[in-house]
Amino acid sequence: MSKLTDVPKRILIGRALRSDKLGETLLPKRIALPVFASDPLSSVAYAPGEVLLVLSVAGVSAYHFSPWIAVAVVVLMFTVVASYRQNVHAYPSGGGDYEVANTNLGPKAGLTVASALLVDYVLTVAVSISSGVENLGSAIPFVTEHKTLCAIVMIALLTVMNLRGVKESGKLFAIPTYIFVAGVFIMIIWGVVRGAIMGDTMKAPTADFTIHAEQGGLAGFALVFLLLRAFSSGCAALTGVEAISNGVPAFRKPKSKNAATTLALMGGLAVTMFCGIIGLAMATDVKMAETPAKDLLHNGVPVGPGYTQNPVISQVAAAVFGDGTFFFVVLAAATALVLFLAANTAYNGFPLLGSILAQDRYLPRQLHTRGDRLAFSNGIVLLAGAAIVLVYIYGADSTRLIQLYIVGVFVSFTLSQVGMVRHWNRHLRTEKDPAKRRRMHRSRAINAFGATLTGLVLVVVLLTKFSHGAWVAVLGMVIFYVTMTAIRRHYDRVAEEIAAEDAPGDEAVRPSRVHSVVLVSKVHKPTLRALSYAKLMRSGTLEAVSVDVDPAETKALKTEWERRNIDVPLKVLASPYREITRPIIDYVKSLRRESPRDAVSVYIPEYVVGHWYEHLLHNQSALRLKGRLLFTPGVMVTSVPWQLDSSEAAKRRARKRAEWNAPGAVRRGPVAQPKKEKAATRK
Amino acid sequence: MSKLTDVPKRILIGRALRSDKLGETLLPKRIALPVFASDPLSSVAYAPGEVLLVLSVAGVSAYHFSPWIAVAVVVLMFTVVASYRQNVHAYPSGGGDYEVANTNLGPKAGLTVASALLVDYVLTVAVSISSGVENLGSAIPFVTEHKTLCAIVMIALLTVMNLRGVKESGKLFAIPTYIFVAGVFIMIIWGVVRGAIMGDTMKAPTADFTIHAEQGGLAGFALVFLLLRAFSSGCAALTGVEAISNGVPAFRKPKSKNAATTLALMGGLAVTMFCGIIGLAMATDVKMAETPAKDLLHNGVPVGPGYTQNPVISQVAAAVFGDGTFFFVVLAAATALVLFLAANTAYNGFPLLGSILAQDRYLPRQLHTRGDRLAFSNGIVLLAGAAIVLVYIYGADSTRLIQLYIVGVFVSFTLSQVGMVRHWNRHLRTEKDPAKRRRMHRSRAINAFGATLTGLVLVVVLLTKFSHGAWVAVLGMVIFYVTMTAIRRHYDRVAEEIAAEDAPGDEAVRPSRVHSVVLVSKVHKPTLRALSYAKLMRSGTLEAVSVDVDPAETKALKTEWERRNIDVPLKVLASPYREITRPIIDYVKSLRRESPRDAVSVYIPEYVVGHWYEHLLHNQSALRLKGRLLFTPGVMVTSVPWQLDSSEAAKRRARKRAEWNAPGAVRRGPVAQPKKEKAATRK
């Protein structure tokens, strides 16, 4: 039956690519960096612009606050990186924020982090794809004209790629990421050379524009609020920093040390690029407005709704390299590609987190087997669906989507850091070695500072962005939280219901005999096989049962039964309304009434077919009958399969599917990590 | 699993109404008439108008041909009624056209008739509902303004009613049908009294309009063609006549005689009403045009696209009774109601024919059990879906839909009558009694005449309407025919594949022992039950198998196993990738390799739940595993159910559903008729 629902998926996705089991290779730092850093590094493509955009509300004069905001972001980045370096050392098994919060702060905190991260994965896809499309659009106008469509197509493409389980390799991530990083650095250096040394005047395409201040002359609390809001937008540069803490097992040894180094490198690169772009934007007089159509003026006239506000990085590139030049196009393409890779990281993270949550019974249990294709498929489709809805509603506008972003990340940052403080407290209680205690004290101080700062940022983000859209993200978290709590409660209730008692009460009601019933419609091979299998079970009585739906067929069946001398009695049930299920159910119930201590075993010959449409033609009555029989206590149902020739095709398909490899394997490392916390302290 | 796909249905449809088994009452003629006649009688609501409409192409002068067309329709009606009176006597078991064609002309003819009837059922819904909405619209302008929407809502309403299995009663049909018939007769008589006796001048709302002849001065072949096309449209009055021949078992005794009398009555009523309305339309100067906006002129000016052309019956009623009077509104309501009832007959006929076709393996086998709710549901949803598509495409315009109509009916008429001629030929070969032979000769003559005339009409309909839309109906038939042939071929191939050989070859490969495997994840009641059931099957070896997905859980399982002293060995399979299916499949295969002559019996504890969403939380791994296991030869899979408390709810629901009664029971009579032809000759 599950075949049927798979069909649309199968048609769309085709067969998974054949590939060997992945993940037997560990990542050197030079590959690990791009694998994990595409998300935080790519955010420099939109974060600086968002800062300017918010500041523009108070007019272009407010732009001079932007270096200070950049400094705040840098401080925050260093704090977060320093904090997560502690996580990486303390949880070398790759325990992410969920595990840290769950272990140290309890299940409610864990579930909050999980809900926050799930929402944030969705937003990572929506924001990165939208921004990627905008960057691509700065080089290809067609893309800008059909922004929403392009974004949705891109999400669909990523979805199909991930569903197919395209084989990943570190190089796939390395090349565009390094091109992007190199491009941005060349731009910064060349900009400095041209501006400061050669004395060129570089002008961004919007340099001659003026900005109409929506709220001119802001001061006092209103100004502080605006600055905080700009800072909140800038914080988008920090998303994805936590990813490395999940991926420690994928690093080469010494794993924790290498992961910590990579984390530091990533932080360093990100802030340099962020500050560089802000600096160049100031130098080249980039103008960004929140509602450009109205507030961006050219020669004193608003530019109108036809105007497309290109991303800061592309405006800066146009100023430094020249619009449409080779370097400009390469940088635009690399930026878009890195943003798409960043979206792709969510495709790995979302189902993985789902499988961890399933392990803790917050999501359907079957999702928890690692590398299970169906589990990943469901997660991927859910993620893509939610992202498409957001992109559609917000018209693939990264500026509007960013209002929803970051809440989740900072919820997760804060709870994870608080959890780490608890972690050190616990270890300090038992640790005697003064050197180790000293290191623990230092780690605890770092994590405590991280917790305070990220907590503060979380409050700032919530205050400044709640009404701008952050409430949507909060609502999403609440929905995830409530759903997962309900699922967990259901599992707990069932577990209680089915818990085996210590007293052998269950054994007392154990049936003494089995009455076996083989369902028969015609004498053919599947029936004969079912009969011969049933005969092997020599315990109790055995009879064949047929329903008289068609008198002629029943007569033929009886004749054939006698002619073949089948040594099993054949019972024919009357069915005036040509039903099949009801007479059989009634008969089985009557058997149970006659001898309540016996169990009834019903054998159903079942056809195994190879194509989905064949399911419509076979086994439907059997399936429905089985569904009804299972409600009758004291009954077990045995399917005796008969493989039709066509089933070979399905078997081959199933084999192919089994060779599928789960996306994100590169990031997760080679072996199944043990679930329980390896409470390692820092070496 | 089938639960899952049922969910949307269940939400929409709710629980079926509780009702006792129907059909224990036979129909007296006065009830049988309205039950079977709503379809042919209701067509007088649109057929006369269609005749005038086609004639108007040649200008209003062509209207004087309409009495001749009415005569032709009357002759045809008498012929068809006389022919079907022979069917009714020859096949008192209620063999419809499909059975007659199938038995006498072979399966291809039978399948052609079936395809034709299936298409025609869809069109009956589309045409009757559209016309009903138009008639309702003549009294309630809102309905006309939202024609397509109203028609679709009406179809949806009928669908839900039929899916719920609302209890039918003959009275439900009798009251509106008799009101409608009485209303039309009163109108005809009152019209004659006012016009001929009192000398009143009755003017239809369109009496003062003139018609712009699209093709003025038609003559010769073109005129004949136009008259034939008008006649083809008039033939819509004949649809549904064949229904009684399916329903003979529902009549009181003497069944055949009563059915034949009812058929004659129905024919008489239909033609009287048809001619009466045409006559009144001529007397009151009704003007109808094929494209009224352009060709209908008022004071020499086209009425334009805002004009609504009301049905002839409503225009005549306005002329005779006065627009908006009590009688006018009652007649409009009764007309609409009878048309909706006519649509409802298709809801009974379509799934019934489907179940007969399933019996002959042209459709999925499970559809053939009579009164099976799911079979009816699928048929009803398919019918409604197709009708909605047509109504949507053709904007609920009965005039455009009628172009597609009738082809199917006349294919069915013609083949059925040809089949009847063969039937009599066959019986004449063996019959000796001269009196009986005389009657048979007479019957054969009638059927031969019927076959010739209906065949001729079929050719006319195809020639005059093919390019106007009849090709759509033909295409529909071809699709049904090809699909059903393919299904039958599949079943035949499978039947051949699984046919038991006479040599006991199958018995030779019969396994000698059974290796039983109980799948275990935790020690709880479902597991213990599965173990105790498996232990009852004392044949061969028994072991419990668990997959080591989580080392901690596996350890706990082992401990508990030992603590409880369970006397079944526990085997733990390694699973480095946290998979469940693959290790088990591999293990079962290894068992088969070691002892190829043994069968493997796998016991899976299964949860029985009460709500659809619980299916998402339980058994998914088990179901998938089962799906894979069935592909492995020599394996049988036993589900040992554990009924969770919540399953009680589902059990209650299932019981309620089982009490559902199939729509159309009134028409079909009380008992399951024997399938094989009771070759009765006329008494």
Interface residues (C-beta under 8 A of the other chain):
Chain A: M1 S2 K3 L4 T5 K21 Q359 P364 R365 Q366 H368 T369 R370 G371 D372 L374 I487 H490 Y491 V494 A495 E497 I498 A499 A500 D506 E507 R510 P511 S512 R513 V514 V523 H524 K525 P526 T527 L528 R529 S532 Y533 L536 M537 R538 S539 G540 V549 D550 P551 A552 R564 P576 Y577 R578 E579 I580 T581 R582 A599 S601 Y603 E606 Y607 V608 E614 L616 L617 H618 Q620 S621 L623 R624 K626 G627 R628 L630 F631 P633 V635 M636 V637 T638 S639 V640 P641 W642 Q643 L644 D645 S647 A650 K651 A654 A658 V671 A672 P674 K675 K676
Chain B: M1 S2 K3 L4 T5 K21 Q359 P364 R365 Q366 H368 T369 R370 G371 D372 L374 I487 H490 Y491 V494 A495 E497 I498 A499 A500 D506 E507 R510 P511 R513 V514 V523 H524 K525 P526 T527 L528 R529 S532 Y533 L536 M537 R538 S539 G540 V549 D550 P551 A552 R564 P576 Y577 R578 E579 I580 T581 R582 A599 S601 Y603 E606 Y607 V608 E614 L616 L617 H618 Q620 S621 L623 R624 K626 G627 R628 L630 F631 P633 V635 M636 V637 T638 S639 V640 P641 W642 Q643 L644 D645 S647 A650 K651 A654 A658 V671 A672 P674 K675 K676
